[in-house]
């Protein structure tokens, strides 16, 4: 068999494995499934799985009224709070009461039965505590002490690594990972998850890292996901998709690759700076308008694509002139950026894109396609799918990427109240997002 045939066979096997893992994880992709919610947190929304794990809160709260003080139920609500922060008022009081109760318990009782030995519960509780940390600050302290407790004895190396992941999120200090050559199976892909998340640092040489990655990939290709728990499958799929993305970066530039870079916006904001006002010299990196989002995207795009153009001027259409935010001439691609301040803005953005797309592409031989990137400052995630579906079928629109304001940044009304260091008066937010760029 020739080299190209071997390469094609390997690609087909890899693609088949990706689909098999996705199908298996989809079996827990049901409303209120703790394993499904863990998988979504690990994989994010960039995977091809269309998530359905958020429960209908009203009916779920009624059905679980007798167990709302239990760790599994609180973990489920933690995942909901992370995915849909605007729904927090519906169950915030439930979280506060439940976490206050947990913070008063012995994390490792004599019977050794503890929710901390479930990775899905620990991660969900951490998300829950983050959501209401201003009301229950003692729970984060309790969780940090529990994960540092001398009685903590996880029965599996992968669980220990997931504990280290949460602990690193709590302290801001990445965990020092064991030598990857010493790790196998789920622990190995858990270690790669920590590396990708920035919650772990490796001591291995580049050669050792590549060897560990190859070993993990061989295991992925040989593994039947049906033999795994869904939470383990999520880590394996996260690893394999990361390898696929890294491999794509080495290939010829394509439109899907541009989409992949843009979808990395949320993790890229992990270390965005918004200091406590109690610090001597606090720093606040504001994102108040479309131009700030454009600046972030420029840094991301220019680091990967050499020919990205900032604000490409287009020929006039009738009495109107148009200017695209970004363009990649080699791909015939525009990238249009929109800023949403409130949920009511989504309708306006949809109309703007409809108008702009006609002006951008009509009689344009050089550019043929548009990616729309929408930054939602209001975190109105319940509107994202509807807007994406409204735009993705427009002629020339090849992708619609909608991201929410990262948790490190406070809401707009709180940002307005912040005085920039050294300023005599409050800084007014910049003028809002643009309507159609026709002039």
Residue, then its C-alpha position, 0 to 999 in steps of 0.5 A: x500500500x502506498x504512502x498516500x493510501x496509508x494517510x487516507x486510511x488514517x484520516x478516515x479512521x480518525x474521522x470515524x473515531x471522532x464521530x463515534x465519540x461524539x455519538x456516545x457522548x450524545x447519549x448523555x446529551x439530555x436535559x439535567x444529565x450531570x455527565x452530559x453537563x460535565x462533557x459540555x464544560x470540557x468540550x465547550x460549544x466549539x465541538x460539533x455536538x449540539x447541546x441539549x443539557x440545560x433543563x427546563x428550570x421551572x419543572x426541574x426545580x419542582x421535580x428536585x425540590x427534595x434534593x436541592x441541598x444535595x451536592x449533585x443537584x447543586x452541581x447541575x445548577x452550577x453548570x446551568x449558571x455557567x452556561x446561562x448566567x442570565x438565569x441565575x436569579x431564578x435559582x440563586x437563592x437555592x444555590x446560596x442556601x445549598x452551598x452554605x449547608x455544604x460548607x458546614x460539613x466534613x468533606x471526608x466523613x468517617x464513612x468516606x462517602x463524599x461528593x468530592x470523589x465525583x469529578x462531575x460534581x466537584x467541577x459543577x460545585x466550583x461553577x456554582x460557587x463562582x456564580x454566587x461567590x459574593x453571597x457565599x464566599x466561605x464555600x470557595x474557601x471550604x472547597x480549596x481546603x478540602x482539595x488540599x486536605x491530608x485525607x483527600x485520597x482519590x482512587x484514580x489518577x485522572x480524578x486527582x488531576x481534575x481536583x488539581x484543575x479545580x484547585x488551580x482555578x481557585x488559586x490561580x496557580x497552575x498545578x505541576x503535572x506528573x511526568x506524562x510518561x508515567x500517566x496512562x489512559x484517562x489520566x493522560x488525556x486529563x493532563x492534556x486537558x489541564x495543559x490546554x486549560x492553563x491549569x497545569x504545567x508540564x515538566x516534560x521536554x518537547x520530545x517527551x510531550x510529542x511522544x505522550x501525544x502520539x501514545x494518547x492518539x494511538x490509544x484514541x484510535x484503538x478505543x471503543x467509546x462505548x467501553x468508557x464512561x461519558x465523562x472519560x469520553x469527553x476528555x478523550x474527544x477534547x484531546x483528539x479535537x485539539x490535535x485536529x485543530x493543531x494539525x489544521x494550523x499546519x495545513x493550507x489556510x482555509x475558511x474553516x480554519x479562520x472560524x476555528x481561530x475566532x471560536x478560540x475567543x472565549x479561552x483567549x480571554x481567560x487572563x483578561x485583566x479586571x483588577x479589584x479596586x482595592x489594589x494599589x494600582x488596579x488595571x481595567x481593560x475595558x471592552x465597552x464597544x465594538x472597536x475594543x472587540x475588533x482590537x482583540x480579534x486583530x491580535x488573534x487573527x494577525x498572529x495566525x494569518x499574514x494577509x489579514x487586512x484591517x478595515x477594507x474599503x469597498x467600491x460604492x454601491x449606489x450612494x452608499x460606501x462600505x468598509x468591512x472590519x477585516x478581510x483575508x484577500x487570499x480566501x476572498x473572505x470578510x469578517x464582520x464584527x458586531x457588538x450587542x449591548x442588550x437582548x433587544x439589539x439582536x434584531x437590529x444586528x440581524x438587519x444590519x448584517x442583511x444590509x451589509x452582506x448585500x453591500x459587501x458581496x454584490x458585484x464583488x469578484x474579489x470577495x465571496x464569503x463573510x464570517x459574522x462575529x457577534x460579541x454579546x455584552x448582555x450574555x443573553x445566550x437564549x437568543x444566540x441560536x435564533x440569531x445564528x439560524x437567521x443569519x447562516x442561511x443568507x447568501x455568502x454567510x459561511x459562519x456566525x460566531x456568537x460569544x458572551x462577555x467573559x465572567x472576568x468582566x463585570x456588566x456594563x452598568x458596573x463598568x460605568x461606575x468604575x473610574x479609570x486610574x488617574x482619571x478625574x471623572x468617570x470615563x463614559x463608555x464609547x459610542x455603541x456598535x455600528x449600524x450598517x456601514x453605509x454612509 
